[in-house]
């Protein structure tokens, strides 16, 4: 029968898309993929812009917070306390610190305050602590008086040879008094000890290390001589020690003073090796 329905060649063309894609459909799918690829860069830009906005907002909030901390009365300095001072008046330390009442506690220049306080001759070390919300504590370590320097009037000297100031009252130190320093040397000792002061301190330490009663017998160390320090005993005996070998010469001196205690000896010279020269009465 001449019927096209029974012939494979006469199948309706509508079934052709079961084996291959239509060009129109394929074009639509490609177009959607292209549109998806175009959207991706836009998403990244939006995320980057959002991140920048967050950072900018954080910086603005941080700046506002810092401004509030520096201006709020809650953190305004209401009091400054000085601890550790006994010889130096607290008022003098506060004046040197220069902290303004009412200033923000966060504006206090810690390094500047410590530097100004430590510039005081009597202060060895200073620390500053902020006690929130509105209190500042300055803790100081004072230089300890070690001995006295006689230069027209008496001045305290610490163990490093730093001049601490004039002595307001008469005090007998436990170690010999130092003399023979010029006014220029005294002025320089307010900031740094000079060579003569360092030598005198070293000699006093040698006396203390000896562990004998010699320290109590020496009342003065004269540093004005070019050939070394001259010691004076409490009985007025002059001892020429020389510029070196102090430990050995001090050990000899103790025995010499014990031997001449009942004799009329005015001076003892220890500058010569294995020899002691005595000056008796008015002549050597």
Secondary structure, DSSP 8 states (H G I E B T S, - for coil): ---GGG-GGG--GGGGGGTS--HHHHHHHHHHHHHHHHHHHHHHHHHHHHHHHHHHHHHHHHHHHHHHHHH-GGGB--EEEEES-SSS-HHHHHHHH---TTSBGGG--HHHHHHHHHTSTTEEEEEEEEETTTEEEEEEEE--EEEEEESSSEEEEETTS-EEEE-SS----SS-EEE---HHHHHHTTTS--HHHHHHHHHHHHHHHT-STHHHHEEEEE---TT-EEEEETT--EEEEESS-HHHHHHHHHHHHHHSTTS-EEEEE--STT--EEEETTB-
